[in-house]
Amino acid sequence: MISRIGTVNTASPLAGIIAQMILRRARGALLRLVRRRALAVVAGLALAAPAVWVEFFSRYEAWWIDGLALVAGATGVALLWTGLTGVPPDWIDE
């Protein structure tokens, strides 16, 4: 690619395709996990428990550990809630 600065190296198109494929597979795995309620509860607890420990009891002060704990905790609570209440239907036939 040529810009006003000069030539710019871009990532190969294959890298974008591979990244897209990995994201699609991860999304599919997450959707299958949510449909299995018992497994969703276990995975939710496995993510939420260490996140709660890091947030409230650990002595780590790095900003990225707190951020990672927040993301893992939110994901864990979402999985736990979905496992306890179930997935709502996409539509209701009347």
Secondary structure, 3 states (H helix, E strand, C coil): CECCCCECCCCCHHHHHHHHHHHHHHHHHHHHHHHCHHHHHHHHHHHHHHHHHHHHCCCCCCHHHHHHHHHHHHHHHHHHHHHHHCCCCCCCCC
